[in-house]
Amino acid sequence: MPELSRRRRLLVLAICCISLLMVSLDNTILNVALPSMQRELHASVSGLQWTIDAYTLVLASLLMLAGSTADRFGRRRVFKTGLVLFTAGSVLCSLAPGLGWLVAFRMVQAVGGSMLNPVAMSIITNTFTDPRERARAIGVWGGVVGISMAAGPVIGGTLVETTGWRAIFWINLPVGLAALALTARYVPESRAPRPRRPDPAGQLLVIALLGSLTYGIIEGPAAGWTSAPILGCFALAAGALAALVPYERRRADALIEPQLFRSAPFSGAVAIAVCAFAALSGFLFLNTLYLQNQRGLPALQAGLYMLPMAVMCLVFAPLSGRLVGARGPRLPLVLAGIAMTASGVMFAALDAGSSDALLLPAFVVFGIGFGLVNAPITNTAVSGMPRARAGVAAAVASTSRQVGASLGVAVIGAAAATGAQRTGWWIIAGCGLAVLVVGTITTGRWAAGTAERSAARLASSERNRIPVNTS
């Protein structure tokens, strides 16, 4: 891809951020609308979990495929296809006649969404080649999540109260069409020097692993943890994992490239992404049901209650990007882990939901923590990797986020379904503690050395596979 002017690079960043805003806004608006959906569609708690996890599961299963497909056929082409599918899926969701149809149309959305965020991150990585400039760009990218968290609850609450929950999907139509037009005009096409070959067996194993594990966790409270279907799901997940690891090690072009995980910072970023997004999804799920179902707040007022958390995320996400660019990822990760742990403890041990005097500070602290965590995850995952691996590395990082979101809703939602909400808050606190510990371990000198050696091996492998024209 030719070097672009600074103005063009910033325009490409803005277009990519529009896609992230659309996807992130869809998720935050959906959380506010859950109680309204529950009443109109007569859904159980597990039904609400599926409206979220049907999306995140498909997204997690297809993100890596989307990343490698974009590297092969062109990142702009795949990005545009994703915009079309996500926008069409949103329109279908607004027309869903029942819960089953809504879940199915959310899966259509997810197919499109899988072609957006990781591909957009790959576009950003290949557009911003200077490490410090890239870190700042990723900080802006992370700040968009804060914008969606700030705007989503308020916009969602307003739409639900004035028009109904179906209107939350309409907002994606004008945004999607605008992003599609801007992409066609301004985003340059780019491909990897040596595209990766498809890995259909690995793809099926990933789907089997994530789908069976999540189904078992969500349906376990109702069906019984020791029932044959649930035990069968867990056995299938274990079998898929046992088959996936050795299979991927033997492939030259693996769906999940094992060599990437020889880098401690990359492995740490994956683990941190799972824990951080599990905490976020569980946090939003528990608070949405608590504020509207237990405290009886209308959707808009419930959204306003969560606004302090969203504002803190909006403020601290770009700050985190600047910290990563100036001092590296350790400081924002440590601060993020401390804040997320503290917020979980405030709910679990101090019963922060019992009074606004504790509830609002707990929201603020969690917003600070999550605002700080996103930029170092992305930067650590893609920095130091050969540019030819940018799509795959970004896709693995994005997949980790969605796996975390799926597991967070499944595990913490299962706790809520059985009345053990306090257990859910302790799980969130544990996720924050994991961010703190893993972030500290994987950002030191030893970890940096593993990243350098891993990048050298990947670069050597790439040179050996690409025929060199000496004529």
Secondary structure, DSSP 8 states (H G I E B T S, - for coil): -----HHHHHHHHHHHHHHHHHHHHHHHHHHHHHHHHHHHHT--HHHHHHHHHHHHHHHHHHHHHHHHHHHHH-HHHHHHHHHHHHHHHHHHHHT--SHHHHHHHHHHHHHHHTTTHHHHHHHHHHH--SHHHHHHHHHHHHHHHHHHHHHHHHHHHHHHHHT-TTHHHHTHHHHHHHHHHHHHHH------SS-----HHHHHHHHHHHHHHHHHHHHHHHH-TTSHHHHHHHHHHHHHHHHHHHHHHH-SS-SS-GGGGGSHHHHHHHHHHHHHHHHHHHHHHHHHHIIIIIS---HHHHHHHTHHHHHHHHHHHHHHHHHHHHH-SHHHHHHHHHHHHHHHHHHHTT-GGG-HHHHHHHHHHHHHHHHHHHHHHHHHHHTTS-GGGHHHHHHHHHHHHHHHHHHHHHHHHHHHHTT-HHHHHHHHHHHHHHHHHHHHHTTSHHHHHHHHHHHHHHHHHHHHHS-----
